């Protein structure tokens, strides 16, 4: 990812097709933890959900400092930003690039 580029959060991995991305249910949604520091063990600054919009502000190794640009579902733990590990334990990216004019499937309903 390049700095300043907009992405969507994809907890299951940005490489998977839409039918494999869906949350188990509306009440059981996958979340990604944003951290206060670029360390996977640092304190949480909140959670991102699938389809939330982010902008990459800074890169440091596999970590990115992100700014939360769009919250799909507003909830108490919605961060304004923080640090995320860009890759899951299998090495797949947890973000998907946003392209102009494309709406995330979660927003399409």
Buried (B, 14 or more C-beta within 10 A) or exposed (E): BEEEEBBBBBBBBBEEEEEEBBBEEEEEBBBBBBBEEBEEEEEEBBBBBBBBBBBBEEBEEEBBBBBBBBBBEEEEEBBEBBBBBBBBEEEBBBBBEBEEEEEBBBEEE
